[in-house]
Amino acid sequence: MAARSWLILLCLALAATAGILQARAQLDSKGFISVDCGLPGKTSYVDDKTKISYAADDGFTDGGSFHNISAEYFAPALSARYYNVRSFPDGARNCYTLRSLVAGHKYLIRATFMYGNYDGLSKLPIFDVYIGVNFWMMVNITDPAGSTLLEAIVVVPDDFVQVCLVNTGTGTPFISGLDLRPLKKKLYPQATETQGLSLFGRWNFGPTSNTEIIR
């Protein structure tokens, strides 16, 4: 009986360890992290256009609530990751943690936001976004149908990085998507251990449609 109890405890311990490893192993085979914020549960899907696999944000943050955007803002050309959002009505600061990184390596971090009147209030929010303790950008939503995209190049000091939404008293913070991409060390040499870079206006000149390109 004692041996059987020990075996049961061992199996439970192994299962718990596997759960921890699964929660930390957020990178895909290419070293990408692609999060569809507000996607319910632990679901995932592959985008038809980009063939990028998107995961729900359940394992990346433990706060907030998920919502669908209002039906009037759905459109055939709209990327599926904009169909839903995660909002953070409670707390001054709520963070996503991106894990399984390599300390000292360079990464691109991308955050996307589309309000889409998800809360039915038609109140366009303003809030701040931080990378760790460092201010990244103020998000000022001016069009419920428009998308806002932030990009930064950072060298991470640890094996994880946090992206945090900060409530400034001017509306509830929310987010549609969060991406991380590894970069070669020689790219963006201005980004170092002591300073990051914010990118503005990376445009696709000569497109044949209005669809967004995410790589």
Residue frames as a rotation matrix with the C-alpha (Angstrom) as fourth column:
MET 1
0.565 0.825 0.000 0.00
0.825 -0.565 0.000 0.00
0.000 0.000 -1.000 0.00
ALA 2
0.439 -0.489 -0.753 2.86
0.156 -0.784 0.600 2.35
-0.885 -0.381 -0.268 0.88
ALA 3
-0.631 -0.711 0.310 4.56
0.385 0.061 0.921 1.60
-0.673 0.701 0.235 -2.43
ARG 4
-0.150 0.676 0.722 1.34
0.977 -0.009 0.212 2.29
0.149 0.737 -0.659 -4.31
SER 5
0.777 0.417 -0.471 0.87
0.532 -0.835 0.139 5.63
-0.335 -0.359 -0.871 -2.49
TRP 6
-0.028 -0.881 -0.472 4.46
0.108 -0.473 0.875 6.58
-0.994 -0.027 0.109 -3.32
LEU 7
-0.656 -0.186 0.731 3.85
0.695 0.229 0.682 5.74
-0.294 0.955 -0.021 -6.99
ILE 8
0.366 0.874 0.319 0.71
0.922 -0.386 0.001 7.89
0.124 0.293 -0.948 -7.08
LEU 9
0.677 -0.179 -0.714 2.58
0.232 -0.869 0.437 10.82
-0.699 -0.462 -0.546 -5.51
LEU 10
-0.434 -0.899 0.052 5.40
0.265 -0.072 0.962 10.41
-0.861 0.431 0.270 -8.03
CYS 11
-0.375 0.374 0.848 2.94
0.926 0.112 0.360 10.47
0.039 0.920 -0.389 -10.95
LEU 12
0.723 0.673 -0.154 1.29
0.686 -0.726 0.051 13.59
-0.077 -0.142 -0.987 -9.58
ALA 13
0.314 -0.698 -0.643 4.66
0.118 -0.644 0.756 15.28
-0.942 -0.313 -0.120 -9.18
LEU 14
-0.658 -0.569 0.493 5.65
0.514 0.140 0.847 14.42
-0.551 0.810 0.201 -12.75
ALA 15
0.046 0.774 0.632 2.33
0.981 -0.154 0.117 15.73
0.188 0.614 -0.766 -14.06
ALA 16
0.798 0.219 -0.561 2.76
0.412 -0.878 0.242 18.99
-0.440 -0.425 -0.791 -12.16
THR 17
-0.156 -0.942 -0.298 6.30
0.134 -0.319 0.938 19.38
-0.979 0.106 0.176 -13.50
ALA 18
-0.557 0.009 0.830 5.09
0.812 0.212 0.543 18.77
-0.171 0.977 -0.125 -17.05
GLY 19
0.535 0.834 0.134 2.47
0.844 -0.536 -0.035 21.46
0.043 0.132 -0.990 -16.57
ILE 20
0.551 -0.415 -0.724 5.10
0.119 -0.819 0.561 23.97
-0.826 -0.395 -0.402 -15.46
LEU 21
-0.544 -0.812 0.208 7.34
0.295 0.047 0.954 23.14
-0.785 0.581 0.215 -18.42
GLN 22
-0.226 0.541 0.810 4.43
0.973 0.082 0.217 23.46
0.052 0.837 -0.545 -20.83
ALA 23
0.769 0.559 -0.309 3.51
0.594 -0.804 0.025 26.86
-0.234 -0.203 -0.951 -19.39
ARG 24
0.298 -0.742 -0.600 7.08
-0.059 -0.642 0.764 28.11
-0.953 -0.192 -0.235 -19.75
ALA 25
-0.622 -0.562 0.546 7.72
0.456 0.307 0.835 26.70
-0.637 0.768 0.066 -23.24
GLN 26
0.305 0.830 -0.468 5.98
0.148 -0.526 -0.837 29.48
-0.941 0.186 -0.283 -25.12
LEU 27
-0.281 -0.488 -0.826 8.22
-0.740 -0.437 0.511 29.63
-0.611 0.755 -0.239 -28.19
ASP 28
0.871 0.482 0.091 7.31
-0.297 0.665 -0.685 27.79
-0.390 0.570 0.723 -31.38
SER 29
0.604 -0.651 0.459 9.82
0.680 0.722 0.129 25.95
-0.415 0.234 0.879 -33.56
LYS 30
0.313 -0.468 0.826 10.99
0.661 -0.517 -0.544 29.23
0.682 0.716 0.147 -35.12
GLY 31
-0.651 -0.536 -0.537 11.48
0.756 -0.394 -0.523 30.96
0.069 -0.746 0.662 -31.79
PHE 32
-0.604 0.524 0.601 8.28
-0.114 -0.803 0.585 32.99
0.789 0.284 0.545 -32.31
ILE 33
-0.695 0.623 -0.359 5.68
0.564 0.162 -0.810 33.94
-0.447 -0.765 -0.464 -29.74
SER 34
-0.831 0.520 0.200 2.35
-0.144 -0.547 0.825 34.92
0.538 0.656 0.529 -31.32
VAL 35
-0.796 0.519 -0.310 -0.50
0.492 0.256 -0.832 35.66
-0.353 -0.815 -0.459 -28.93
ASP 36
-0.433 0.785 0.443 -4.13
0.214 -0.387 0.897 36.35
0.875 0.484 0.000 -29.81
CYS 37
-0.999 -0.035 0.014 -5.16
-0.003 -0.295 -0.956 38.33
0.037 -0.955 0.294 -26.74
GLY 38
-0.396 0.910 0.121 -8.67
-0.814 -0.286 -0.506 37.55
-0.426 -0.299 0.854 -25.53
LEU 39
-0.229 0.284 -0.931 -8.93
-0.600 0.712 0.364 34.24
0.767 0.642 0.007 -27.36
PRO 40
0.521 0.546 0.656 -10.93
-0.841 0.194 0.506 32.05
0.148 -0.815 0.560 -24.95
GLY 41
0.951 -0.016 0.307 -9.41
-0.114 0.909 0.402 29.14
-0.286 -0.418 0.863 -23.06
LYS 42
0.023 -0.986 0.164 -6.26
-0.245 0.154 0.957 27.41
-0.969 -0.062 -0.238 -24.27
THR 43
0.743 0.367 0.560 -7.19
0.420 0.396 -0.817 27.32
-0.521 0.842 0.140 -27.95
SER 44
-0.335 -0.811 -0.479 -4.93
-0.138 -0.461 0.877 28.10
-0.932 0.360 0.043 -30.90
TYR 45
0.749 0.542 0.381 -5.22
0.315 0.215 -0.924 28.45
-0.583 0.813 -0.009 -34.67
VAL 46
-0.450 -0.850 0.272 -3.17
0.657 -0.109 0.746 29.03
-0.605 0.515 0.608 -37.82
ASP 47
0.045 0.429 -0.902 -3.84
-0.298 -0.856 -0.422 32.24
-0.953 0.288 0.090 -39.75
ASP 48
0.637 0.317 0.703 -4.95
0.480 0.550 -0.683 31.43
-0.603 0.773 0.198 -43.31
LYS 49
0.972 -0.222 0.076 -2.93
-0.082 -0.624 -0.777 34.26
0.220 0.749 -0.625 -44.88
THR 50
0.367 -0.892 0.263 0.31
-0.900 -0.412 -0.141 34.32
0.234 -0.185 -0.954 -42.89
LYS 51
0.466 -0.098 -0.879 0.36
0.017 0.995 -0.102 30.64
0.884 0.033 0.466 -41.81
ILE 52
-0.650 -0.628 0.427 1.46
-0.384 -0.213 -0.898 31.84
0.655 -0.748 -0.103 -38.38
SER 53
-0.102 0.576 -0.811 0.15
0.632 0.667 0.395 29.88
0.768 -0.472 -0.432 -35.40
TYR 54
-0.370 0.079 0.926 -1.54
-0.513 -0.848 -0.132 32.02
0.774 -0.524 0.355 -32.75
ALA 55
-0.569 0.116 -0.814 -2.06
0.628 0.700 -0.340 30.93
0.531 -0.705 -0.471 -29.15
ALA 56
0.618 0.769 0.165 -4.59
0.362 -0.464 0.809 32.13
0.698 -0.440 -0.565 -26.60
ASP 57
-0.105 -0.699 0.707 -3.20
-0.341 -0.643 -0.686 34.41
0.934 -0.313 -0.171 -23.90
ASP 58
0.831 0.554 -0.046 -4.33
-0.168 0.329 0.929 32.23
0.530 -0.764 0.367 -20.99
GLY 59
0.644 -0.636 -0.425 -0.76
0.762 0.586 0.278 31.20
0.072 -0.503 0.862 -20.11
PHE 60
-0.240 -0.778 0.580 0.72
0.708 -0.549 -0.445 34.67
0.665 0.304 0.682 -20.48
THR 61
-0.721 0.090 0.687 -1.35
-0.413 -0.852 -0.323 36.78
0.556 -0.516 0.652 -18.06
ASP 62
-0.696 0.471 -0.542 -3.63
0.670 0.697 -0.256 36.05
0.257 -0.541 -0.801 -15.12
GLY 63
-0.586 0.490 -0.646 -5.73
0.203 -0.682 -0.703 39.21
-0.785 -0.543 0.300 -15.12
GLY 64
-0.740 0.303 -0.601 -8.40
-0.625 -0.642 0.445 40.90
-0.251 0.705 0.664 -17.17
SER 65
-0.014 0.802 0.597 -11.37
0.075 0.596 -0.800 39.54
-0.997 0.034 -0.068 -19.10
PHE 66
-0.900 -0.357 0.252 -11.88
0.238 0.083 0.968 38.62
-0.366 0.931 0.010 -22.74
HIS 67
0.101 0.914 -0.392 -14.44
-0.084 -0.385 -0.919 40.13
-0.991 0.126 0.038 -25.12
ASN 68
-0.175 -0.038 0.984 -15.44
0.957 0.228 0.179 40.01
-0.231 0.973 -0.004 -28.78
ILE 69
-0.947 -0.070 -0.314 -15.50
-0.007 -0.972 0.237 43.25
-0.321 0.226 0.920 -30.72
SER 70
-0.072 0.981 -0.180 -18.92
-0.333 -0.194 -0.923 44.51
-0.940 -0.007 0.341 -31.80
ALA 71
0.093 0.177 0.980 -20.35
0.647 0.738 -0.195 42.72
-0.757 0.652 -0.046 -34.85
GLU 72
0.932 0.348 -0.097 -20.48
0.169 -0.657 -0.735 45.95
-0.320 0.669 -0.671 -36.86
TYR 73
0.442 -0.845 -0.302 -16.67
-0.798 -0.524 0.299 46.06
-0.410 0.109 -0.905 -36.93
PHE 74
0.009 -0.390 0.921 -16.18
0.207 0.902 0.380 42.59
-0.978 0.187 0.089 -38.38
ALA 75
0.517 0.083 -0.852 -14.96
-0.757 -0.419 -0.501 42.73
-0.399 0.904 -0.153 -42.00
PRO 76
0.997 -0.074 0.025 -13.75
0.077 0.879 -0.470 40.10
0.013 0.470 0.882 -44.49
ALA 77
0.421 -0.899 0.123 -10.26
0.070 -0.102 -0.992 41.62
0.904 0.426 0.020 -44.65
LEU 78
0.436 -0.224 0.872 -9.90
-0.841 -0.447 0.306 41.93
0.321 -0.866 -0.383 -40.87
SER 79
-0.493 -0.706 -0.507 -7.30
-0.375 0.699 -0.609 39.63
0.785 -0.110 -0.610 -39.34
ALA 80
0.291 0.679 -0.674 -8.81
0.283 0.612 0.738 37.06
0.914 -0.406 -0.014 -36.97
ARG 81
-0.418 -0.524 -0.742 -6.66
0.844 0.078 -0.531 38.28
0.336 -0.848 0.410 -34.09
TYR 82
-0.953 0.122 0.278 -8.67
-0.174 -0.969 -0.173 41.52
0.248 -0.214 0.945 -34.02
TYR 83
-0.185 0.953 -0.241 -11.97
0.083 0.260 0.962 39.70
0.979 0.158 -0.127 -33.44
ASN 84
0.738 0.403 -0.542 -11.40
0.515 0.185 0.837 39.70
0.437 -0.897 -0.071 -29.68
VAL 85
-0.009 -0.712 0.702 -9.53
-0.351 -0.655 -0.669 41.64
0.936 -0.252 -0.244 -26.99
ARG 86
0.069 0.035 -0.997 -8.50
0.916 0.394 0.077 41.25
0.395 -0.919 -0.005 -23.38
SER 87
0.218 0.079 0.973 -9.31
-0.113 -0.988 0.105 44.26
0.969 -0.133 -0.207 -21.23
PHE 88
-0.426 -0.488 -0.762 -8.05
0.743 0.292 -0.602 45.15
0.517 -0.823 0.238 -17.77
PRO 89
0.315 0.647 0.694 -10.65
0.089 -0.748 0.658 47.15
0.945 -0.146 -0.293 -15.82
ASP 90
0.995 0.060 -0.076 -9.07
0.075 0.021 0.997 46.26
0.061 -0.998 0.016 -12.47
GLY 91
0.411 -0.896 -0.171 -5.67
0.716 0.201 0.669 47.27
-0.565 -0.397 0.723 -11.17
ALA 92
0.631 -0.241 -0.737 -3.35
-0.350 -0.937 0.007 50.07
-0.692 0.254 -0.676 -12.20
ARG 93
-0.161 -0.797 -0.582 -0.85
-0.979 0.056 0.194 47.78
-0.122 0.601 -0.790 -13.94
ASN 94
0.660 0.360 0.659 -1.41
-0.265 0.933 -0.245 44.44
-0.703 -0.013 0.711 -15.68
CYS 95
-0.120 -0.890 -0.439 1.35
-0.889 -0.101 0.447 42.50
-0.442 0.444 -0.779 -17.42
TYR 96
0.957 0.145 -0.252 1.98
-0.257 0.830 -0.496 39.77
0.137 0.539 0.831 -19.96
THR 97
0.212 -0.915 0.343 5.06
-0.625 0.142 0.767 37.59
-0.751 -0.377 -0.542 -19.36
LEU 98
0.828 -0.078 -0.556 6.86
-0.472 0.440 -0.764 36.18
0.304 0.895 0.328 -22.40
ARG 99
0.529 -0.570 0.629 9.15
-0.515 0.373 0.772 33.33
-0.674 -0.732 -0.096 -21.32
SER 100
0.588 -0.393 0.707 11.75
0.503 0.862 0.060 30.86
-0.633 0.320 0.705 -22.60
LEU 101
0.951 -0.309 0.029 13.92
-0.190 -0.652 -0.734 33.66
0.246 0.693 -0.678 -24.03
VAL 102
0.345 -0.914 -0.215 17.73
0.884 0.393 -0.253 33.82
0.316 -0.103 0.943 -24.11
ALA 103
0.737 -0.101 -0.668 19.24
0.362 -0.775 0.518 36.47
-0.570 -0.624 -0.535 -21.84
GLY 104
-0.200 -0.848 -0.491 21.32
-0.017 -0.498 0.867 38.99
-0.980 0.182 0.085 -23.82
HIS 105
-0.621 0.034 0.783 19.59
0.750 0.317 0.581 38.23
-0.228 0.948 -0.222 -27.13
LYS 106
-0.866 0.260 -0.428 17.78
-0.335 -0.936 0.111 40.76
-0.371 0.239 0.897 -29.29
TYR 107
-0.525 0.776 0.350 14.05
0.793 0.595 -0.128 40.58
-0.308 0.210 -0.928 -29.98
LEU 108
-0.830 0.471 0.300 11.30
-0.226 -0.774 0.591 42.49
0.511 0.423 0.749 -31.74
ILE 109
-0.683 0.692 -0.234 8.20
0.569 0.302 -0.765 42.99
-0.459 -0.655 -0.600 -29.62
ARG 110
-0.845 0.485 0.225 4.95
-0.095 -0.550 0.830 43.96
0.526 0.680 0.511 -31.32
ALA 111
-0.667 0.716 -0.204 1.66
0.443 0.163 -0.881 44.91
-0.598 -0.679 -0.426 -29.62
THR 112
-0.844 0.444 0.301 -1.58
0.149 -0.344 0.927 45.55
0.515 0.828 0.224 -31.51
PHE 113
-0.708 0.618 -0.342 -4.80
0.270 -0.211 -0.939 47.23
-0.652 -0.758 -0.018 -30.43
MET 114
-0.781 0.590 0.202 -8.24
-0.013 -0.339 0.941 47.52
0.624 0.733 0.272 -32.04
TYR 115
-0.841 0.448 0.303 -11.07
-0.457 -0.290 -0.841 48.79
-0.289 -0.846 0.448 -29.85
GLY 116
-0.800 0.530 -0.282 -14.05
0.036 0.511 0.859 47.77
0.599 0.677 -0.428 -32.00
ASN 117
-0.217 0.728 0.650 -16.41
-0.859 -0.459 0.228 48.98
0.464 -0.509 0.725 -29.26
TYR 118
-0.568 -0.099 -0.817 -15.89
0.037 0.989 -0.145 45.64
0.822 -0.112 -0.558 -27.49
ASP 119
-0.894 0.177 -0.412 -17.50
0.432 0.094 -0.897 46.98
-0.120 -0.980 -0.160 -24.29
GLY 120
-0.102 0.921 0.375 -20.46
0.922 -0.054 0.383 48.66
0.373 0.385 -0.844 -26.00
LEU 121
0.235 0.153 -0.960 -19.61
0.750 -0.657 0.079 51.97
-0.619 -0.738 -0.269 -24.32
SER 122
0.562 -0.101 0.821 -18.17
0.701 -0.469 -0.537 53.82
0.439 0.878 -0.192 -27.35
LYS 123
0.936 -0.352 -0.030 -15.54
-0.260 -0.745 0.614 55.39
-0.238 -0.567 -0.788 -25.06
LEU 124
0.681 -0.725 -0.105 -12.14
0.173 0.299 -0.939 55.51
0.711 0.621 0.329 -26.72
PRO 125
0.903 -0.283 -0.323 -9.42
0.346 0.037 0.937 54.90
-0.254 -0.958 0.131 -24.10
ILE 126
0.460 -0.870 0.179 -5.94
-0.442 -0.399 -0.804 56.30
0.770 0.291 -0.567 -23.57
PHE 127
0.957 -0.202 0.208 -3.39
-0.099 0.446 0.889 54.29
-0.273 -0.872 0.407 -21.59
ASP 128
0.260 -0.951 -0.170 0.34
-0.963 -0.267 0.022 53.60
-0.066 0.158 -0.985 -21.31
VAL 129
0.966 -0.080 -0.247 2.35
0.031 0.980 -0.199 50.55
0.258 0.185 0.948 -22.31
TYR 130
0.386 -0.867 0.316 5.63
-0.877 -0.238 0.418 49.53
-0.287 -0.438 -0.852 -20.64
ILE 131
0.533 -0.388 -0.752 8.29
-0.067 0.866 -0.495 46.95
0.843 0.314 0.436 -21.40
GLY 132
-0.223 -0.511 -0.830 9.31
0.834 0.342 -0.434 45.86
0.505 -0.789 0.350 -17.94
VAL 133
0.107 0.205 -0.973 9.78
0.805 -0.593 -0.036 49.03
-0.584 -0.779 -0.229 -15.89
ASN 134
-0.798 -0.536 -0.275 10.54
0.254 -0.714 0.653 51.15
-0.546 0.451 0.706 -18.97
PHE 135
0.167 0.871 -0.462 7.90
-0.177 -0.434 -0.883 53.34
-0.970 0.229 0.082 -20.61
TRP 136
-0.491 -0.252 0.834 7.24
0.693 0.467 0.550 52.24
-0.528 0.847 -0.055 -24.19
MET 137
-0.893 0.259 0.367 4.38
0.149 -0.600 0.786 54.29
0.424 0.757 0.498 -25.62
MET 138
-0.578 0.814 -0.057 1.05
-0.303 -0.279 -0.911 55.93
-0.758 -0.509 0.408 -24.92
VAL 139
-0.789 0.448 0.420 -1.84
0.611 0.506 0.609 54.28
0.060 0.738 -0.673 -26.75
ASN 140
-0.612 0.608 -0.506 -4.45
-0.305 -0.772 -0.558 56.83
-0.730 -0.187 0.657 -27.83
ILE 141
-0.593 0.477 0.648 -7.40
0.741 0.639 0.208 55.16
-0.315 0.604 -0.733 -29.55
THR 142
-0.710 0.292 -0.641 -9.06
-0.318 -0.945 -0.078 57.69
-0.629 0.148 0.763 -31.88
ASP 143
-0.213 0.620 -0.755 -11.04
-0.935 0.095 0.342 55.36
0.284 0.778 0.560 -34.17
PRO 144
0.190 0.329 0.925 -12.95
-0.708 0.699 -0.103 52.28
-0.681 -0.635 0.365 -32.98
ALA 145
0.964 0.206 0.166 -12.36
-0.030 0.710 -0.703 50.59
-0.263 0.673 0.691 -36.35
GLY 146
0.566 -0.814 -0.130 -8.69
-0.565 -0.268 -0.780 51.51
0.600 0.516 -0.611 -36.61
SER 147
0.822 -0.383 -0.422 -5.77
0.537 0.768 0.348 49.39
0.191 -0.513 0.837 -35.41
THR 148
0.698 -0.660 0.277 -2.78
-0.706 -0.699 0.113 50.70
0.119 -0.275 -0.954 -33.48
LEU 149
0.815 -0.496 -0.301 0.54
0.423 0.863 -0.277 48.89
0.397 0.098 0.913 -33.78
LEU 150
0.703 -0.662 0.258 3.58
-0.693 -0.558 0.455 49.36
-0.157 -0.499 -0.852 -31.53
GLU 151
0.809 -0.523 -0.267 6.97
0.359 0.801 -0.479 47.83
0.465 0.292 0.836 -32.27
ALA 152
0.684 -0.652 0.327 10.17
-0.720 -0.529 0.450 47.87
-0.121 -0.543 -0.831 -30.24
ILE 153
0.443 -0.673 -0.592 13.60
0.052 0.678 -0.733 46.27
0.895 0.294 0.335 -30.45
VAL 154
0.663 -0.187 0.725 15.01
-0.745 -0.263 0.613 45.20
0.076 -0.946 -0.314 -27.09
VAL 155
-0.273 -0.730 -0.626 17.91
-0.253 0.683 -0.685 43.21
0.928 -0.029 -0.371 -25.71
VAL 156
0.719 0.691 0.069 16.49
-0.268 0.184 0.946 41.19
0.641 -0.699 0.318 -22.83
PRO 157
-0.163 -0.830 0.534 18.54
-0.885 -0.117 -0.451 40.89
0.437 -0.546 -0.715 -19.61
ASP 158
-0.385 0.124 0.915 16.72
-0.629 0.690 -0.358 37.76
-0.675 -0.714 -0.187 -18.43
ASP 159
-0.981 0.056 0.185 15.03
0.159 0.776 0.610 34.69
-0.109 0.628 -0.771 -19.89
PHE 160
-0.038 0.993 0.111 11.69
0.994 0.048 -0.096 36.50
-0.101 0.107 -0.989 -19.91
VAL 161
-0.973 -0.133 0.190 10.26
0.152 -0.984 0.091 39.94
0.175 0.117 0.978 -20.66
GLN 162
-0.293 0.908 -0.300 7.08
0.794 0.056 -0.606 41.63
-0.533 -0.415 -0.737 -19.48
VAL 163
-0.787 0.243 0.567 4.76
0.232 -0.734 0.638 43.89
0.571 0.634 0.522 -21.48
CYS 164
-0.576 0.504 -0.644 2.53
0.746 0.001 -0.666 45.88
-0.335 -0.864 -0.376 -19.13
LEU 165
-0.203 0.634 0.746 -0.62
0.490 -0.594 0.638 47.96
0.848 0.495 -0.190 -19.68
VAL 166
-0.787 -0.175 -0.591 -0.98
0.608 -0.380 -0.697 50.85
-0.103 -0.908 0.405 -17.26
ASN 167
0.249 0.951 0.182 -4.28
0.916 -0.292 0.276 52.55
0.316 0.098 -0.944 -16.44
THR 168
-0.808 -0.577 0.117 -3.78
0.533 -0.802 -0.269 56.33
0.249 -0.155 0.956 -16.45
GLY 169
-0.512 0.694 -0.505 -7.37
0.377 -0.347 -0.859 57.15
-0.772 -0.631 -0.084 -15.50
THR 170
-0.355 0.349 -0.867 -8.45
-0.743 -0.668 0.035 57.86
-0.567 0.657 0.497 -19.08
GLY 171
0.431 0.623 -0.653 -10.11
-0.874 0.468 -0.131 54.59
0.224 0.627 0.746 -20.03
THR 172
0.666 -0.082 0.742 -9.72
-0.331 0.858 0.392 50.84
-0.669 -0.507 0.544 -19.59
PRO 173
-0.323 -0.841 -0.434 -6.53
-0.867 0.079 0.491 49.37
-0.379 0.535 -0.755 -21.10
PHE 174
0.718 0.477 0.507 -6.99
-0.203 0.840 -0.504 46.51
-0.666 0.259 0.700 -23.58
ILE 175
-0.390 -0.849 -0.356 -4.93
-0.708 0.030 0.705 44.61
-0.588 0.527 -0.613 -26.13
SER 176
0.662 0.636 -0.396 -5.64
-0.727 0.418 -0.545 42.61
-0.181 0.649 0.739 -29.29
GLY 177
0.907 -0.376 -0.188 -2.35
0.248 0.840 -0.483 40.86
0.339 0.392 0.855 -29.99
LEU 178
0.600 -0.782 0.168 1.22
-0.664 -0.369 0.650 40.43
-0.447 -0.501 -0.741 -28.79
ASP 179
0.935 -0.336 -0.113 4.17
0.159 0.681 -0.714 39.06
0.317 0.650 0.690 -30.78
LEU 180
0.480 -0.877 0.034 7.84
-0.507 -0.246 0.826 38.38
-0.716 -0.414 -0.563 -30.15
ARG 181
0.972 -0.232 -0.030 10.41
0.089 0.485 -0.870 37.61
0.216 0.843 0.492 -32.85
PRO 182
0.442 -0.887 -0.133 14.12
0.473 0.104 0.875 36.77
-0.763 -0.449 0.465 -32.40
LEU 183
0.970 -0.186 -0.157 16.56
-0.240 -0.625 -0.743 38.99
0.040 0.758 -0.651 -34.29
LYS 184
0.453 -0.890 -0.057 20.14
0.764 0.420 -0.489 38.52
0.459 0.178 0.870 -35.39
LYS 185
0.277 -0.398 -0.874 22.62
0.803 -0.404 0.438 40.37
-0.528 -0.823 0.208 -33.23
LYS 186
-0.717 -0.680 0.153 23.90
0.638 -0.551 0.538 42.51
-0.282 0.483 0.829 -36.13
LEU 187
-0.163 0.739 0.654 20.45
0.682 -0.394 0.616 43.95
0.713 0.547 -0.440 -36.87
TYR 188
0.709 0.503 0.494 19.51
0.097 -0.764 0.638 47.28
0.698 -0.404 -0.591 -35.27
PRO 189
-0.149 -0.879 -0.453 22.92
0.695 0.233 -0.680 47.87
0.704 -0.416 0.576 -33.63
GLN 190
-0.452 0.022 0.892 21.49
-0.376 -0.911 -0.168 50.90
0.809 -0.412 0.420 -31.80
ALA 191
0.688 0.704 0.176 19.53
-0.510 0.297 0.808 48.51
0.516 -0.645 0.563 -29.58
THR 192
-0.405 -0.889 -0.215 21.75
-0.276 0.343 -0.898 47.47
0.872 -0.304 -0.384 -26.68
GLU 193
-0.342 0.206 -0.917 21.53
0.778 0.609 -0.154 46.17
0.527 -0.766 -0.368 -23.13
THR 194
-0.684 -0.014 -0.729 21.02
0.575 -0.625 -0.528 49.74
-0.448 -0.781 0.435 -21.91
GLN 195
-0.453 0.591 -0.667 18.62
-0.544 -0.776 -0.319 51.11
-0.706 0.218 0.674 -24.53
GLY 196
-0.239 0.476 0.846 15.84
0.656 0.722 -0.220 49.83
-0.716 0.503 -0.485 -26.76
LEU 197
-0.985 -0.034 -0.167 14.36
-0.105 -0.653 0.750 51.19
-0.135 0.757 0.640 -29.96
SER 198
-0.016 0.997 0.074 10.77
0.162 0.076 -0.984 52.11
-0.987 -0.004 -0.163 -30.80
LEU 199
-0.840 -0.255 0.479 9.93
0.475 0.082 0.876 51.67
-0.263 0.964 0.052 -34.47
PHE 200
-0.079 0.806 -0.587 7.62
-0.115 -0.592 -0.798 54.02
-0.990 0.005 0.140 -36.33
GLY 201
0.515 0.486 -0.706 5.97
-0.625 -0.350 -0.697 53.62
-0.586 0.801 0.124 -39.73
ARG 202
-0.722 -0.613 0.319 7.26
-0.207 0.632 0.747 50.40
-0.660 0.473 -0.583 -41.25
TRP 203
0.221 0.872 -0.436 5.26
-0.654 -0.199 -0.730 50.52
-0.723 0.447 0.527 -44.46
ASN 204
-0.254 -0.170 0.952 4.68
0.550 0.784 0.287 48.09
-0.796 0.596 -0.106 -47.31
PHE 205
-0.267 0.098 -0.959 5.01
-0.548 -0.833 0.068 50.25
-0.792 0.544 0.276 -50.41
GLY 206
-0.566 0.099 -0.819 3.08
-0.804 0.152 0.574 49.18
0.181 0.983 -0.007 -53.50
PRO 207
-0.757 0.321 0.569 0.59
-0.051 0.840 -0.541 46.77
-0.651 -0.438 -0.619 -51.87
THR 208
-0.866 0.490 -0.097 -2.22
-0.035 0.134 0.990 45.31
0.498 0.861 -0.099 -53.93
SER 209
0.189 0.936 -0.297 -4.69
0.516 0.163 0.841 45.37
0.836 -0.312 -0.452 -51.02
ASN 210
0.179 -0.041 0.983 -5.27
-0.604 -0.793 0.077 47.03
0.776 -0.608 -0.167 -47.66
THR 211
0.887 0.168 -0.430 -4.51
0.165 0.754 0.636 43.91
0.431 -0.635 0.641 -45.65
GLU 212
0.621 -0.660 0.423 -1.90
-0.774 -0.430 0.465 44.06
-0.125 -0.616 -0.778 -42.92
ILE 213
0.463 -0.575 -0.675 1.33
-0.117 0.715 -0.689 42.13
0.879 0.398 0.264 -43.31
ILE 214
0.637 -0.267 0.723 2.61
-0.754 -0.021 0.656 40.44
-0.160 -0.963 -0.215 -40.10
ARG 215
0.570 -0.533 -0.626 5.88
-0.071 0.726 -0.684 38.53
0.819 0.434 0.376 -40.34
